[in-house]
Amino acid sequence: MKIRQEVIKRLNKEFKGFYYHLICVAITGSHAYGMQNKNSDIDIMGIFLPPLEYLLGLKKVDQIVFERKKGDPFDGQLFTFTKWFKLLIDQNPNVLELLWHEPNQYVYKDNMFWPKIIEKRKRFLSKKLKHTFGGYAFAQLNRLDKLNEKVNQNKDRLEEFKKFGYSTKNASHMFRLLNMCFDALVDEEVTVMRPERQFLISIREGKYTYDEVVRMANDKFAKIEEAYMRSKLQNKIDFNFANEFHVEIMKQCMYYYSYIKVK
């Protein structure tokens, strides 16, 4: 699948001749975690700089969504740099992951902005990730033994729920989030390709009872609390640094766009 070509095709359609700049695109989700199977969909995430008319004018766009049900060959979204950067400062798990993928998971990386972002990536980690990763994981824990709309509408998920008494998919996501959270607090970096992926797959396959899953999850939450107290990560992102970095990227973008127009 030519993901980059499809992304560019979509951006061209969105902006109809206005010049934009693609910063990066990566394959995310189960393929990035090493947990995919033959039925796994392709998910992507990317960053782009919209045309000058959108940066300075009244036209606005924050993200472009790809939905397989609408005919797109993959699911995912492209964020404008500003939207993505705000989510990064808030320690959004999916957005943070984009900075730490394995090299072969990147479909495209530019040579102008992406190296600057990667160079500073450790400065965009803070202890706040305990609340975002942990918060998502806690939400999964609360939904484990509850039927929801997604389960009811999916035959395989419904059969899974009836067989095991809980959503093994939610359980697998929960442990991935918990382990990523713990590792980030301890190692001060995000490990996207999960070394414990066989364990996560075994959770997905229902190898553990509901009670075992809850017990292991509570043990991990406790370890995360301890790691949080010991972590050397900054408590929050330095606002002045983040603001200056965003300004730097925007200035370079403006200069680049003006150069393209003159040329």
SERO-4910 file (N, C-alpha, C, O; in steps of 0.05 Angstrom, whole numbers):
BEGIN
 pado doro    nc1    nc2    nc3   cac1   cac2   cac3    cc1    cc2    cc3    oc1    oc2    oc3
  Met    A     17    -24      0      0      0      0     17     25      0     36     27     16
  Lys    A     12     43    -18     28     68    -20     15     90     -2      0    107    -12
  Ile    A     21     88     23      8    106     42     15    135     37     -3    152     37
  Arg    A     40    141     33     48    169     28     33    181      4     23    204      6
  Gln    A     30    166    -17     16    176    -41    -13    182    -35    -24    201    -44
  Glu    A    -25    164    -19    -53    168    -12    -57    193      6    -76    208      3
  Val    A    -38    197     24    -39    220     42    -36    246     25    -51    265     29
  Ile    A    -17    246      7    -13    270    -10    -37    275    -27    -45    298    -31
  Lys    A    -49    254    -37    -73    256    -54    -95    270    -38   -110    287    -48
  Arg    A    -98    261    -13   -119    273      5   -113    302     11   -132    318     11
  Leu    A    -88    308     17    -81    336     23    -85    354     -2    -94    377      1
  Asn    A    -78    344    -25    -82    359    -50   -112    365    -54   -119    387    -62
  Lys    A   -128    346    -48   -157    349    -51   -168    369    -31   -185    385    -37
  Glu    A   -156    368     -6   -165    386     15   -159    415      9   -175    433     14
  Phe    A   -135    420     -1   -125    448     -4   -126    458    -33   -120    482    -37
  Lys    A   -132    442    -51   -139    450    -79   -119    471    -90   -127    493    -97
  Gly    A    -94    464    -92    -74    481   -104    -59    499    -86    -38    509    -93
  Phe    A    -68    503    -61    -53    518    -42    -29    502    -32    -31    477    -28
  Tyr    A     -7    515    -27     17    500    -19     16    494     11     10    511     27
  Tyr    A     22    469     17     23    459     45     50    444     48     64    440     29
  His    A     56    435     72     80    420     77     75    396     95     65    400    117
  Leu    A     82    373     86     79    348    102    105    344    118    127    343    107
  Ile    A    102    341    145    125    337    162    131    308    166    154    300    163
  Cys    A    111    292    173    117    264    177     90    248    176     69    259    181
  Val    A     93    222    170     71    203    172     82    177    182    103    168    174
  Ala    A     68    165    201     77    139    212     53    119    214     30    127    217
  Ile    A     60     94    213     41     73    218     39     70    248     59     66    262
  Thr    A     14     71    259     10     70    288     -6     45    295    -10     27    278
  Gly    A    -17     44    319    -34     23    327    -20     -4    331      4     -5    338
  Ser    A    -34    -26    326    -24    -52    332      2    -59    317     19    -73    328
  His    A      5    -49    293     29    -54    277     53    -40    290     75    -51    289
  Ala    A     49    -17    302     71     -3    316     78    -16    342    101    -15    351
  Tyr    A     59    -29    355     64    -42    381     74    -71    378     83    -83    397
  Gly    A     74    -81    353     82   -109    348     60   -129    356     66   -152    362
  Met    A     35   -120    356     13   -136    365     -7   -143    343    -29   -152    348
  Gln    A      0   -137    318    -18   -141    296    -22   -170    290     -6   -187    296
  Asn    A    -45   -176    277    -51   -203    266    -60   -199    238    -61   -177    227
  Lys    A    -68   -221    225    -75   -220    197   -100   -203    192   -105   -194    169
  Asn    A   -116   -198    212   -140   -182    209   -137   -153    218   -156   -137    217
  Ser    A   -113   -146    227   -108   -118    237   -110    -98    215    -98   -101    194
  Asp    A   -124    -76    221   -125    -54    202    -99    -38    203    -84    -40    222
  Ile    A    -95    -21    182    -72     -3    182    -82     24    194   -102     35    184
  Asp    A    -68     34    213    -74     60    225    -50     79    220    -27     70    221
  Ile    A    -55    104    215    -34    123    211    -38    148    228    -60    154    237
  Met    A    -16    163    232    -17    190    243      4    206    230     26    196    223
  Gly    A     -2    232    226     18    249    213     15    278    222     -4    285    235
  Ile    A     35    294    214     35    322    220     39    338    194     56    330    177
  Phe    A     25    359    190     30    376    167     27    406    174     14    412    195
  Leu    A     38    423    158     35    452    161     15    460    139     21    456    115
  Pro    A     -8    472    146    -27    479    126    -18    503    110      2    516    117
  Pro    A    -32    509     88    -24    532     72    -24    558     88    -37    561    108
  Leu    A     -9    578     77     -7    604     91    -34    616     95    -39    629    115
  Glu    A    -52    612     76    -79    623     78    -94    613    103   -112    626    113
  Tyr    A    -86    589    112    -99    577    135    -84    585    161    -96    586    182
  Leu    A    -58    590    158    -42    598    182    -49    627    190    -50    633    213
  Leu    A    -53    644    170    -56    672    175    -85    682    170    -93    702    182
  Gly    A   -100    668    154   -126    678    147   -148    666    164   -143    655    186
  Leu    A   -173    669    155   -196    660    170   -203    630    165   -218    618    180
  Lys    A   -191    619    144   -196    591    139   -181    575    160   -159    581    168
  Lys    A   -195    554    171   -183    539    192   -186    509    187   -206    499    177
  Val    A   -165    494    195   -166    465    194   -147    456    216   -125    466    218
  Asp    A   -156    437    233   -140    426    254   -130    398    248   -107    390    255
  Gln    A   -146    383    234   -138    356    228   -154    345    204   -175    356    197
  Ile    A   -143    325    192   -156    311    169   -159    282    177   -139    269    184
  Val    A   -183    272    176   -189    245    186   -192    226    162   -206    232    143
  Phe    A   -180    203    165   -183    181    145   -201    160    158   -195    150    180
  Glu    A   -223    153    144   -241    133    154   -245    111    134   -254    117    111
  Arg    A   -239     87    141   -241     64    122   -269     61    112   -273     54     88
  Lys    A   -289     66    128   -316     62    120   -324     82     98   -344     78     84
  Lys    A   -309    104     95   -314    123     74   -297    118     49   -297    134     30
  Gly    A   -283     95     49   -268     88     25   -238     93     27   -224     86      9
  Asp    A   -229    104     49   -200    107     53   -187     80     57   -199     63     69
  Pro    A   -163     77     47   -149     50     50   -139     45     78   -129     23     83
  Phe    A   -140     64     95   -131     61    123   -146     80    141   -159     99    131
  Asp    A   -143     76    167   -155     94    187   -133    112    198   -109    106    196
  Gly    A   -141    135    209   -122    152    222   -127    181    218   -149    189    209
  Gln    A   -108    197    224   -111    226    222    -85    240    218    -64    232    228
  Leu    A    -87    263    205    -65    281    202    -71    306    219    -93    317    216
  Phe    A    -53    315    235    -57    339    251    -40    362    239    -18    358    229
  Thr    A    -51    386    241    -34    409    236    -12    409    258    -17    398    280
  Phe    A     10    422    252     31    422    273     21    434    299     28    424    320
  Thr    A      7    456    297     -3    470    321    -21    452    338    -18    451    362
  Lys    A    -40    438    325    -58    420    339    -43    398    352    -47    391    375
  Trp    A    -25    385    336     -9    363    346      9    372    370     12    358    389
  Phe    A     20    396    367     38    406    388     23    411    414     34    405    436
  Lys    A     -1    421    413    -17    425    437    -23    399    451    -22    397    475
  Leu    A    -30    379    435    -35    352    446    -10    340    458    -11    326    478
  Leu    A     13    346    445     39    336    455     44    348    483     52    334    501
  Ile    A     40    374    486     44    388    511     26    376    533     34    375    556
  Asp    A      2    368    525    -16    355    543    -10    326    549    -24    313    564
  Gln    A     11    316    536     20    288    540      0    267    531     -4    246    543
  Asn    A    -14    274    509    -32    255    496    -17    230    488      3    232    473
  Pro    A    -24    206    497     -9    182    491     -4    177    462     19    172    454
  Asn    A    -24    178    445    -21    172    417     -2    192    403     13    185    385
  Val    A     -4    217    411     12    238    400     41    235    409     60    239    393
  Leu    A     46    229    434     73    224    444     86    201    429    110    203    423
  Glu    A     71    181    424     83    157    410     96    164    384    115    152    375
  Leu    A     85    184    370     95    191    343    124    198    344    138    195    323
  Leu    A    134    207    367    163    214    369    181    191    374    205    194    374
  Trp    A    170    167    379    186    145    388    182    119    373    188     97    383
  His    A    171    120    349    167     96    333    194     84    324    214     97    323
  Glu    A    193     58    317    215     45    304    219     58    276    199     66    264
  Pro    A    244     60    266    249     73    241    231     63    218    223     78    201
  Asn    A    227     36    217    211     25    195    181     31    196    167     24    178
  Gln    A    172     43    218    144     50    220    138     78    209    115     85    206
  Tyr    A    159     93    202    154    119    190    152    116    160    170    106    147
  Val    A    130    126    150    125    125    121    139    148    108    148    146     85
  Tyr    A    140    171    122    152    195    111    162    213    133    148    216    153
  Lys    A    186    224    130    197    244    148    211    266    132    227    259    115
  Asp    A    204    291    136    217    312    121    245    317    133    252    308    154
  Asn    A    261    333    119    288    340    128    290    368    140    311    376    149
  Met    A    267    382    141    268    409    150    258    412    179    272    424    196
  Phe    A    235    402    185    223    406    211    225    381    230    230    384    254
  Trp    A    223    358    218    223    334    235    248    330    251    247    324    275
  Pro    A    272    335    240    297    332    256    297    351    280    307    343    301
  Lys    A    287    375    277    285    394    299    267    383    321    274    386    345
  Ile    A    245    371    313    226    360    333    238    337    348    237    335    372
  Ile    A    250    318    333    262    294    345    285    302    363    288    289    385
  Glu    A    301    322    356    323    330    372    314    338    400    329    335    420
  Lys    A    290    349    402    281    360    428    260    341    442    248    349    461
  Arg    A    257    317    432    234    301    440    235    295    471    213    293    483
  Lys    A    258    291    482    259    285    511    249    309    528    241    306    551
  Arg    A    251    333    517    241    356    531    211    359    530    199    376    543
  Phe    A    199    342    514    169    341    512    157    318    528    134    311    523
  Leu    A    172    307    547    162    287    565    160    299    593    178    314    602
  Ser    A    138    293    607    135    303    634    120    282    651    109    263    640
  Lys    A    121    285    677    107    267    695     77    267    691     62    250    701
  Lys    A     67    287    676     39    288    670     29    263    655      6    257    655
  Leu    A     48    250    641     40    226    625     29    204    643     14    187    634
  Lys    A     36    205    669     24    186    688     -6    189    689    -20    169    691
  His    A    -16    213    687    -44    218    688    -58    213    661    -82    205    661
  Thr    A    -44    216    639    -57    212    613    -56    182    606    -77    170    600
  Phe    A    -33    170    606    -31    141    601    -47    126    622    -63    108    615
  Gly    A    -43    133    647    -57    119    669    -87    124    668   -102    106    674
  Gly    A    -95    148    660   -123    154    658   -137    138    637   -159    127    641
  Tyr    A   -124    135    613   -135    119    592   -137     89    601   -157     76    596
  Ala    A   -116     80    615   -116     52    625   -138     48    645   -151     27    645
  Phe    A   -142     67    663   -163     64    683   -190     63    670   -208     49    679
  Ala    A   -194     79    649   -219     78    635   -224     50    622   -246     40    622
  Gln    A   -202     38    612   -205     11    601   -212     -9    623   -229    -26    618
  Leu    A   -200     -6    646   -206    -23    669   -235    -22    676   -248    -42    682
  Asn    A   -246      2    677   -274      6    684   -294     -6    664   -317    -12    670
  Arg    A   -284    -10    639   -301    -20    618   -298    -50    613   -312    -61    596
  Leu    A   -279    -62    626   -273    -90    620   -297   -109    621   -301   -125    602
  Asp    A   -313   -107    642   -336   -126    645   -362   -113    638   -383   -123    648
  Lys    A   -362    -92    622   -387    -79    614   -391    -79    584   -372    -73    569
  Leu    A   -414    -87    575   -420    -86    547   -423    -57    539   -436    -42    553
  Asn    A   -413    -50    516   -417    -23    505   -425    -25    476   -427    -47    465
  Glu    A   -430     -2    464   -440     -2    437   -422    -15    417   -431    -29    399
  Lys    A   -395    -11    420   -376    -24    402   -377    -54    403   -376    -68    383
  Val    A   -379    -64    428   -381    -93    431   -407   -104    419   -406   -124    405
  Asn    A   -429    -91    425   -455   -100    415   -456   -100    384   -471   -117    373
  Gln    A   -442    -82    371   -443    -80    342   -423    -97    328   -423    -99    303
  Asn    A   -405   -111    343   -384   -127    331   -388   -156    340   -386   -162    364
  Lys    A   -395   -174    321   -401   -201    327   -378   -215    342   -382   -229    361
  Asp    A   -353   -211    332   -330   -224    344   -325   -214    372   -319   -230    390
  Arg    A   -328   -188    376   -324   -176    403   -345   -186    422   -340   -191    446
  Leu    A   -370   -189    412   -392   -198    429   -388   -227    437   -392   -234    461
  Glu    A   -379   -244    419   -373   -272    425   -349   -274    445   -350   -290    463
  Glu    A   -330   -257    441   -307   -255    460   -316   -248    488   -308   -261    507
  Phe    A   -334   -229    489   -344   -220    515   -360   -242    529   -356   -247    553
  Lys    A   -376   -256    514   -392   -278    525   -375   -301    534   -380   -314    554
  Lys    A   -353   -306    519   -336   -329    525   -319   -324    550   -316   -342    567
  Phe    A   -307   -300    552   -288   -295    574   -300   -278    597   -289   -277    619
  Gly    A   -323   -266    592   -336   -250    613   -325   -222    615   -333   -206    633
  Tyr    A   -307   -215    597   -296   -187    597   -284   -183    569   -280   -202    554
  Ser    A   -279   -158    563   -267   -151    537   -237   -155    538   -222   -140    550
  Thr    A   -227   -176    525   -198   -182    525   -183   -160    509   -160   -155    514
  Lys    A   -197   -148    489   -184   -127    474   -178   -103    491   -157    -92    491
  Asn    A   -199    -95    507   -195    -73    526   -173    -79    546   -157    -62    553
  Ala    A   -172   -104    555   -152   -112    575   -124   -110    563   -105   -100    577
  Ser    A   -121   -118    538    -95   -117    525    -86    -88    522    -63    -81    527
  His    A   -104    -70    513    -98    -42    511    -90    -30    538    -72    -14    540
  Met    A   -105    -39    559   -100    -28    586    -71    -34    595    -57    -17    604
  Phe    A    -62    -59    591    -36    -67    600    -14    -53    583      7    -47    593
  Arg    A    -19    -50    557      0    -35    541      4     -7    551     26      2    554
  Leu    A    -18      6    557    -17     34    567     -3     35    594     14     53    599
  Leu    A     -9     16    612      4     15    638     34     11    635     50     24    649
  Asn    A     42     -8    618     70    -14    615     85      9    602    108     15    609
  Met    A     72     22    583     85     45    570     89     68    590    109     81    590
  Cys    A     69     71    607     70     92    627     92     87    647    108    105    652
  Phe    A     93     63    656    114     55    676    142     59    664    160     71    676
  Asp    A    146     48    639    172     50    626    180     79    622    204     86    625
  Ala    A    162     96    614    168    124    608    177    138    634    195    154    634
  Leu    A    163    133    656    170    145    681    198    136    691    213    152    703
  Val    A    205    111    685    231    100    694    253    107    674    275    115    682
  Asp    A    248    102    648    269    104    628    271    131    615    290    137    601
  Glu    A    251    148    619    250    175    608    249    175    578    260    192    564
  Glu    A    236    155    567    230    154    538    207    135    534    200    119    552
  Val    A    194    137    511    170    121    505    178     98    487    190    102    466
  Thr    A    172     74    496    177     50    480    151     41    467    133     30    480
  Val    A    150     46    441    125     40    426    124     10    419    104     -3    425
  Met    A    145      0    407    146    -29    401    149    -44    427    171    -43    439
  Arg    A    128    -57    435    128    -68    462    144    -94    465    139   -114    451
  Pro    A    164    -95    483    180   -119    488    163   -142    500    170   -165    497
  Glu    A    141   -135    513    124   -155    526    100   -161    508     79   -169    518
  Arg    A    103   -158    482     80   -161    464     68   -189    465     44   -192    461
  Gln    A     84   -210    470     72   -237    472     53   -239    496     33   -252    494
  Phe    A     60   -225    518     42   -225    541     17   -210    534     -5   -218    541
  Leu    A     19   -188    520     -4   -172    512    -22   -188    493    -47   -187    495
  Ile    A    -10   -203    475    -25   -220    457    -39   -242    472    -62   -249    466
  Ser    A    -26   -253    492    -39   -274    508    -63   -263    524    -83   -277    528
  Ile    A    -61   -238    533    -84   -225    545   -107   -223    525   -130   -229    531
  Arg    A   -100   -214    501   -119   -211    480   -133   -237    473   -157   -238    466
  Glu    A   -118   -259    476   -129   -286    469   -145   -298    492   -155   -320    490
  Gly    A   -147   -283    515   -163   -293    537   -150   -314    554   -163   -331    566
  Lys    A   -123   -313    556   -109   -333    572   -111   -329    602   -102   -346    618
  Tyr    A   -122   -306    610   -124   -299    638   -153   -295    645   -169   -285    629
  Thr    A   -160   -301    670   -188   -296    679   -191   -267    685   -172   -252    688
  Tyr    A   -216   -259    687   -222   -231    694   -209   -223    720   -197   -202    723
  Asp    A   -211   -240    741   -199   -234    767   -169   -231    765   -157   -214    778
  Glu    A   -156   -248    749   -127   -247    746   -119   -220    733   -100   -208    740
  Val    A   -135   -213    713   -129   -188    698   -131   -164    717   -114   -146    717
  Val    A   -153   -163    733   -157   -141    752   -135   -140    772   -125   -118    779
  Arg    A   -127   -163    783   -105   -164    803    -79   -154    791    -65   -138    803
  Met    A    -72   -163    767    -47   -154    754    -48   -124    748    -28   -110    751
  Ala    A    -71   -115    740    -74    -86    734    -70    -69    759    -56    -49    758
  Asn    A    -83    -77    781    -80    -62    806    -51    -62    816    -41    -42    826
  Asp    A    -37    -85    812     -9    -86    819      8    -66    803     26    -53    813
  Lys    A      1    -64    777     15    -46    759      9    -17    766     27      0    765
  Phe    A    -15    -11    772    -22     16    781     -6     24    805      4     47    807
  Ala    A     -2      6    824     13     11    848     43     16    841     55     34    852
  Lys    A     54      1    822     81      5    814     85     32    800    106     44    802
  Ile    A     65     40    785     66     65    771     66     88    791     81    108    787
  Glu    A     51     86    813     51    107    834     79    109    846     89    131    851
  Glu    A     92     87    850    119     87    861    139     99    841    156    115    849
  Ala    A    136     91    816    154    102    795    150    132    792    169    147    787
  Tyr    A    126    141    794    119    169    792    134    185    813    144    207    808
  Met    A    134    175    837    147    189    859    178    191    855    190    210    864
  Arg    A    189    170    843    218    169    839    227    181    813    251    187    809
  Ser    A    209    185    794    216    193    767    231    220    767    224    238    782
  Lys    A    251    222    750    266    247    746    255    264    724    267    285    717
  Leu    A    233    256    712    221    272    692    211    299    704    205    300    728
  Gln    A    211    320    688    200    345    697    171    342    703    157    326    691
  Asn    A    161    358    722    133    356    730    114    364    708     93    353    705
  Lys    A    122    384    692    106    393    669    125    405    649    148    412    655
  Ile    A    116    407    624    132    419    603    137    448    608    119    463    616
  Asp    A    161    457    604    168    485    607    153    501    586    158    498    562
  Phe    A    135    518    595    118    533    577    134    552    559    129    553    535
  Asn    A    154    566    570    170    584    554    185    570    533    186    579    510
  Phe    A    197    547    540    211    531    520    192    522    497    198    525    474
  Ala    A    169    512    505    150    502    485    140    525    467    137    521    443
  Asn    A    134    548    479    125    570    464    146    580    444    140    585    421
  Glu    A    171    581    453    192    590    435    197    570    413    202    578    390
  Phe    A    194    545    419    198    524    399    176    526    377    182    525    354
  His    A    151    530    386    129    533    367    133    558    349    129    557    325
  Val    A    142    580    361    147    604    346    169    599    326    167    608    303
  Glu    A    190    585    334    212    579    315    202    564    291    210    570    268
  Ile    A    186    543    296    175    527    274    157    544    255    159    542    231
  Met    A    141    561    267    123    578    251    139    598    235    132    603    212
  Lys    A    159    610    246    176    629    232    189    616    208    190    627    186
  Gln    A    200    592    213    213    578    191    193    570    169    200    571    146
  Cys    A    169    563    178    148    556    158    142    581    141    139    578    117
  Met    A    138    604    154    132    628    139    154    635    119    148    642     96
  Tyr    A    179    632    128    201    638    110    202    619     87    206    627     64
  Tyr    A    197    594     92    197    573     71    175    578     51    180    576     27
  Tyr    A    151    584     61    129    589     42    134    614     25    129    614      1
  Ser    A    146    635     37    152    659     21    173    653      0    172    664    -22
  Tyr    A    192    636      7    213    629    -11    202    613    -35    209    618    -58
  Ile    A    184    595    -29    171    579    -50    155    596    -69    156    592    -93
  Lys    A    141    616    -58    125    634    -75    142    651    -93    136    655   -116
  Val    A    164    661    -82    182    678    -97    195    662   -119    199    671   -142
  Lys    A    203    637   -111    217    620   -131    198    612   -153    205    598   -171
***
